[in-house]
Amino acid sequence: MKTNLPLDADRLWTDVMALADITDPAKPYTRRSFTALFLEGRAWLAQRFAEAGLATRLDAAGNLIGRIEGNDPALGVIAIGSHSDTVPSGGRFDGIAGVATGLEIVRALRDSGTRLDHTIEIVDFLAEEPSEYGLSCVGSRGMTGSLDETMLALTEPSGETLRDALRRVGGDPDRLDRARRDDIRAFLELHIEQGIVLESRFLDVGVVTSIVGIRRLEIVFQGEADHAGTTPMNLRHDALVAAADTVIAVRRLAEQLAAEGPDYFVATVGILAVDPSASNIVPGRCRLVIDARTTNPALTARFVDAIDRDSAAHAAAARVARASFKTLSDGPPVACDPKLREALQQGARDLGLGQMDLPSGAGHDAAFMSRICPSAMVFVPCLKGKSHAPEEWADRDAIAAGAAVIYQAVKELDRSLPRSR
Ligand SMILES: [Zn+2]
């Protein structure tokens, strides 16, 4: 890896580590959105933004934004960002590395005496991780006009609504229109890969091609709960037997679709609820939830058709009813912008870094941002692909390399983005 990067790797690393220190000491690394610790982290970030010469504000959707005006304010904004909240007992890099990257890019531009034509904004999106209110990507939904009244009415376990929580952290749920943007010309996000592809290929950066769409399917098999000792095998209506066949079918079909290539496809049965779930009772009811992710919705359509057919057959074979087969949620895949991807690829080439294109199997703020502006992402390798865990780790130089790719791309896009106003 080339070491003379156009930014200060140590300064970037120091920020990531300093923010990591703002954690629930009993559960490192925890900085849940809407909590006092989260606000403490943000106060620290706002301070760092100000020290870097950024004008800092909170928008109506609760996003922390640092801004440095360009030579020509009419050209609009190049935004860089990610999120500073974590899952419970999460890591030090997921989200944080992307926010710190934006900050370091602004400082590096300043140090080199460069003032861009475009205005630059660094965004710490509110609550990217699933929040206590049952919603993720709250801030990026708000910035893109995708945060609606139903979502604001969601409550956390003690009863506070998301609307009240948003107000509590400095947002303005009654004026979300003010958070909605039409002046952003490009959005770039650095994130740890959360997978093992880059690490296993010894590559420095991944340029994300698209962010998967996620379909969640619920299937309920309804049989009869009977005595496990007195009910002969040929008289049973065992709901779990049907569910088990379906779990295997999901696995086989997903393997087959993934192997077809070039599109990404994965599917998981992550919830299997057996009722009554007792050792001496034949399972009477079984609910499973399938999470299917792809870059190509046509594959999901084939998958859903096949699982529909198969699960009906599994129910019949087990002599149970398929009481429900329904889609719980369906988010489309999002392609990253080709022009931005090219700028990132060129940046990596200029820096002599090893790179590849790859899809993102996880959701990100960039997926929402793509609704209002060209968006793209850079992945950096993380140790053994682990994330959402305290062991989550990315090397200092790996983060710096990814940040440098975005730095190069920002400078290139400042020159090459369309200048129509
Ligand atoms: Zn993240």
Boltz pocket constraint, residues with backbone or C-beta under 6 A from the ligand:
constraints:
  - pocket:
      binder: B
      contacts: [[A, 83], [A, 94], [A, 95], [A, 128], [A, 191], [A, 363]]
      max_distance: 6.0
